[in-house]
Amino acid sequence: MSRSLSSLQFMQTFSSKLEIALNNLSMAQYPPDARRTMRKFASSEVAALLGVTEAYIRQVSLKGLGPEPEITQNGRRLYSLEQVLDLRMHLAEKGRKKWINPRRVGDEACQIIAVTNFKGGSSKTSTTIHLGHWLALRGYRVLAVDMDPQASLTSLQGTLPGFDYREGDTLYSAIRFDDPVETAGIIHKTHIAGFDIICAGLELTEFETAVAMEMRKTGGTGFLLRVAQALEQVAGDYDVILLDCAPSLNFLTLSSLTASTGVLIPVPAHMLDVDSTGKFLELAASYMQILDEIGAGATWDFAKFLITKFEPNDHPQANMQALMRQVFGEDLLLNAVIKSTAVADALTWKQSLYEVQRSRFSAPKTYDRAIESINAANAEIEVLINQAWRREP
């Protein structure tokens, strides 16, 4: 019996059609001449970000000591993110609050945090983008690195001027064995002050083949240092580097874990996800044992599990959360990120919740619950970063 459907023709046809359709959708959202901007923040939001009272923010504005906000018709004061950062530096000069300028000093090392898990759909990219934006809003200098050839984190940035993964504008160009480029040359500024990105593309898959060929030639484990060496070139410019890893334990993920100072493992509270995480840990342990035996083991400041897509009123999930709390103990973050249509909607718009105005949601309370849970988890991770720097609370 002969079959009539060509696998090559099928893949090529729909790969091309889907790319054109998604490009058209992206162009409609963000035309080439459009400049994507971050929303402005009300004085109440600025006060919360800076840890001061709204009255103090108003006083600074009236005295002309800080940046001049935009005044709306109803008298509201709105600040751009750049102005919020200016206010932060102004307060830091006054010495009003410790660590109001959170950027690392002295011998505090850049924190490189890998967000990883074996299973797709565990919210790795959502965790990365919301943590990255949170830290940028808090005044940290953040670099996000998309380590996944599927490039979801890259896609969330919309249209980035000058970026084309087909032209080698991805991390692979900096970690390849032959003629690597300088890492600084592949970093893109985003519309959010303090948040930069290294993008991903299909060429990242070439790293797996390149490593296999290199190991055949040299038999060594030098490939494990490729990511670390590339990030070391730019680590001095950042406080935190976030690695959004692919849902697989491949050479690139192993290199990311070796380069990291901390690890976050997002896990939905479902049996299949927790079971998959167990297999991920088992496989990772076998690899780490081999690396330890050859003297190339990784050491971290912290490694934590984070429950994502959590529905508190779902009894099976509540039971699974209790099981995870029993098994992981203090290595499970206290705060879970709830499942929310607000997050799904924002990501559909290629934005994090921090970018979207609350008024855009038809049910603002849904936004409130989602942002509260994300803020709580991010604040807990921020504490881990400061503990790694041995800062006093």
C-alpha positions in Angstrom: 0.0 0.0 0.0 1.4 3.4 -1.0 1.0 6.5 1.1 0.3 9.8 -0.5 1.1 12.3 2.2 4.7 13.6 2.0 6.1 14.3 5.5 8.4 16.9 4.0 5.7 18.7 2.1 3.4 18.7 5.2 6.1 20.1 7.5 7.3 22.8 5.0 3.7 23.9 4.1 2.4 24.5 7.5 5.7 25.8 8.9 5.6 28.5 6.2 1.9 29.2 6.6 2.1 29.5 10.4 5.2 31.7 10.3 3.4 34.1 7.9 0.2 34.2 10.0 2.1 34.8 13.2 4.3 37.5 11.6 1.1 39.2 10.3 -0.4 39.1 13.8 2.8 40.5 15.3 3.0 43.2 12.7 -0.6 44.2 13.6 0.3 44.4 17.3 3.6 46.0 16.8 4.2 47.5 13.3 7.9 48.1 12.3 7.6 51.8 13.0 5.9 51.4 16.3 7.8 52.0 19.5 6.8 49.7 22.3 6.7 51.6 25.6 6.2 50.7 29.2 3.1 52.1 30.9 3.3 54.9 33.5 2.9 54.4 37.2 0.6 56.3 39.6 2.2 57.8 42.7 0.6 55.1 44.8 2.4 52.4 42.7 5.6 54.4 42.9 5.4 54.6 46.7 4.8 50.8 46.9 7.8 50.1 44.6 10.1 52.4 46.7 8.8 51.5 50.1 7.8 55.0 51.1 4.5 56.7 51.6 2.5 58.3 48.8 2.6 61.6 50.8 6.3 61.6 50.7 6.3 61.1 46.9 3.9 64.0 46.6 6.1 66.2 48.9 9.2 65.4 46.8 7.3 66.4 43.6 5.9 69.7 45.1 9.4 70.7 46.3 10.8 70.0 42.8 13.5 67.7 44.2 12.8 64.7 42.0 11.7 64.1 38.4 8.7 66.1 37.2 5.7 63.7 36.8 2.9 64.0 34.3 -0.2 65.6 35.9 -3.5 64.3 34.5 -6.7 66.3 34.3 -8.0 64.8 37.5 -4.7 65.7 39.3 -3.1 62.2 39.3 0.7 62.1 39.1 2.1 59.6 36.7 5.7 58.6 36.5 7.7 56.7 33.8 9.8 53.8 34.9 12.9 55.9 34.2 11.5 58.6 36.5 10.9 55.9 39.2 14.5 54.9 38.9 15.6 58.5 39.2 13.5 58.8 42.4 15.1 55.7 43.7 18.5 57.1 43.2 17.4 60.4 44.8 16.2 58.6 47.9 19.4 56.5 48.0 21.5 59.7 48.1 19.4 60.9 51.0 20.1 57.6 52.8 16.4 57.4 53.7 16.2 53.6 53.5 18.8 50.8 53.4 19.1 49.1 50.0 16.8 51.6 48.4 19.4 51.3 45.6 19.5 47.5 45.4 22.4 47.2 42.9 25.2 45.0 44.0 28.4 46.6 45.5 31.8 45.5 46.4 32.4 41.7 46.1 28.7 40.9 45.6 28.7 38.5 42.6 26.2 38.7 39.8 23.4 36.3 40.5 22.8 33.9 37.6 19.5 32.1 38.1 18.4 29.1 35.9 14.6 28.6 35.6 14.3 25.0 34.6 12.2 21.8 34.6 11.9 18.8 32.4 8.2 19.2 31.5 6.8 21.8 29.2 3.9 24.0 30.5 5.3 24.4 34.0 5.4 28.2 33.6 9.2 28.6 33.2 8.9 31.5 30.7 6.1 33.2 32.7 8.2 32.9 35.8 11.2 34.3 34.1 9.4 37.3 32.5 7.5 38.3 35.7 10.6 37.8 37.9 12.7 39.8 35.5 10.3 42.7 35.2 9.7 42.7 39.0 13.5 43.0 39.6 13.8 45.8 37.0 11.0 47.7 38.7 12.8 47.2 42.0 15.9 48.9 40.6 18.1 45.9 39.7 19.9 45.6 36.4 18.6 42.4 34.8 19.6 40.4 31.8 17.2 37.6 30.6 18.7 34.9 28.4 16.4 32.8 26.3 17.9 29.3 26.3 15.0 27.6 24.5 15.0 27.2 20.7 11.2 27.6 20.8 12.0 31.2 21.8 8.9 31.9 23.9 10.7 34.5 26.0 12.0 36.2 22.8 8.5 36.3 21.3 7.1 38.1 24.4 9.4 41.1 23.6 7.4 41.8 20.4 9.4 43.3 17.6 13.0 44.0 18.6 14.8 46.4 16.2 17.7 44.6 14.4 17.0 41.2 15.8 17.0 38.3 13.3 17.7 34.8 14.6 18.4 33.7 11.1 21.4 36.0 11.1 22.9 34.4 14.2 21.6 37.0 16.6 21.2 34.5 19.5 23.2 33.1 22.4 24.6 30.3 20.1 26.8 32.9 18.4 28.5 33.5 21.7 28.9 29.9 22.8 29.8 28.1 19.6 33.2 26.6 19.4 34.3 28.2 16.1 34.7 31.9 16.0 32.3 33.0 18.8 31.2 36.6 19.0 31.4 38.9 22.0 28.4 38.5 24.2 27.8 42.2 24.4 27.1 42.3 20.7 24.0 40.1 21.0 22.3 41.9 23.9 19.1 43.8 23.1 17.7 46.7 25.1 14.0 46.4 25.7 11.3 49.0 26.4 11.7 48.4 30.1 14.5 50.3 31.7 16.9 47.9 33.4 15.7 44.8 31.6 17.8 43.5 28.7 17.6 40.3 26.7 19.6 37.8 24.8 17.3 36.1 22.3 16.8 32.6 21.1 16.2 30.9 17.8 16.3 27.5 16.1 20.1 27.7 15.7 20.4 27.0 19.5 19.7 23.4 18.6 23.1 23.3 16.8 24.8 23.5 20.2 23.9 19.8 20.8 25.5 18.7 17.6 28.5 20.9 18.1 29.1 19.5 21.6 28.9 15.9 20.4 31.5 16.6 17.7 33.7 18.5 20.2 33.6 15.6 22.7 34.5 13.2 19.9 37.6 15.3 19.1 38.7 16.2 22.6 36.9 13.9 25.0 36.7 16.7 27.5 34.0 18.6 29.3 34.9 22.1 28.2 31.5 22.6 26.7 30.1 22.9 30.2 31.8 26.2 30.6 30.6 27.8 27.3 27.6 29.5 28.8 29.5 30.6 32.0 32.3 32.0 29.9 29.9 33.9 27.6 28.0 35.4 30.6 31.2 36.3 32.5 31.9 38.8 29.7 28.9 40.9 30.7 28.2 39.9 34.3 29.8 43.1 35.5 27.0 45.1 33.9 24.1 43.3 35.7 22.9 42.4 39.1 20.8 39.4 38.1 20.9 37.2 35.0 17.9 34.9 34.4 18.2 31.8 32.2 15.0 30.6 30.7 15.9 27.0 30.0 14.4 24.6 27.5 12.1 21.8 28.8 14.8 19.2 28.4 18.0 18.2 30.1 20.3 18.6 27.2 23.9 19.9 26.9 22.6 23.5 26.9 20.6 23.1 30.1 23.6 21.3 31.7 25.8 24.2 30.7 23.2 26.6 32.2 23.1 24.7 35.5 26.9 24.8 35.6 26.9 28.6 35.0 24.2 29.3 37.6 24.5 30.6 41.2 20.9 29.7 41.9 18.1 27.5 40.5 14.3 27.9 40.3 12.2 24.8 39.5 8.5 25.8 38.7 6.1 22.9 39.3 2.3 22.9 38.9 0.6 21.0 41.7 -0.6 18.2 39.5 0.4 14.5 39.8 1.8 14.3 36.2 3.9 17.5 36.7 5.2 16.4 40.1 6.0 12.9 38.7 7.8 14.5 35.7 9.8 16.7 38.1 10.9 13.6 40.0 12.2 12.1 36.8 13.9 15.4 35.9 15.6 15.4 39.3 16.6 11.7 39.0 18.2 12.3 35.6 19.8 15.5 36.7 21.3 13.8 39.7 22.9 11.1 37.5 24.5 13.8 35.3 25.6 15.8 38.3 27.3 12.7 39.8 29.3 12.3 36.6 30.3 15.9 36.7 31.3 15.7 40.3 33.5 12.7 39.6 35.4 14.6 36.9 35.7 17.7 39.0 33.2 19.8 37.1 30.3 19.8 39.5 28.1 22.9 40.1 27.5 24.6 43.4 24.7 27.1 44.0 23.7 29.7 46.5 20.2 28.3 46.5 17.8 26.0 44.7 14.1 26.3 45.2 10.8 24.8 43.9 8.0 27.1 43.1 4.3 26.0 42.7 2.8 27.5 39.6 -0.7 27.5 38.1 -2.2 26.8 41.5 -5.9 26.7 42.2 -6.4 26.9 46.0 -10.0 25.6 45.8 -9.1 22.5 43.9 -8.8 19.7 46.5 -6.5 17.4 44.5 -4.1 20.4 44.0 -4.3 21.3 47.7 -3.4 17.7 48.6 -0.5 17.7 46.1 0.7 21.0 47.6 0.7 19.4 51.0 2.7 16.5 49.7 5.2 18.8 48.1 5.5 20.8 51.3 6.2 17.5 53.1 8.8 16.3 50.6 10.5 19.6 49.7 10.2 21.3 53.1 12.0 24.7 53.2 13.2 24.2 49.6 9.6 24.9 48.4 8.9 28.6 48.3 6.1 29.6 50.7 4.2 31.5 48.1 2.5 29.8 45.1 1.6 31.5 41.9 -2.1 31.1 41.3 -3.6 30.1 37.9 -5.2 33.2 36.4 -6.9 34.3 33.2 -5.2 37.6 33.8 -1.8 36.1 33.3 -3.0 34.1 30.2 -4.5 37.3 28.7 -1.3 39.4 29.4 0.9 36.8 27.8 -1.4 36.6 24.8 -0.8 40.4 24.4 2.9 39.6 24.7 3.1 41.4 28.0 3.7 40.6 31.7 1.2 41.7 34.2 3.5 44.5 35.2 3.1 46.0 31.7 -0.7 46.0 31.6 -2.9 48.6 33.1 -5.3 47.2 35.6 -8.2 49.0 33.9 -7.6 46.9 30.7 -9.1 43.8 32.5 -12.8 43.3 32.5 -12.5 41.8 36.0 -9.9 43.9 37.8 -10.1 41.8 40.9 -8.8 38.9 38.9 -5.8 41.0 38.1 -5.4 41.9 41.8 -5.3 38.3 42.9 -2.8 37.3 40.2 -0.5 40.2 40.7 -0.6 39.7 44.5 0.5 36.1 44.2 3.2 36.9 41.7 4.5 39.8 43.8 4.7 37.5 46.9 6.7 34.8 45.1 9.0 37.4 43.5 9.6 39.1 46.8 10.6 35.8 48.3 13.1 35.2 45.5 14.4 38.7 46.0 15.1 37.8 49.6 17.1 34.8 48.4 19.2 37.0 46.1 20.0 39.4 49.0 20.8 36.5 51.3 23.3 35.2 48.7 24.9 38.6 48.9 24.8 38.3 52.7 23.0 41.5 53.1 21.3 42.2 56.4 17.4 42.4 56.2 
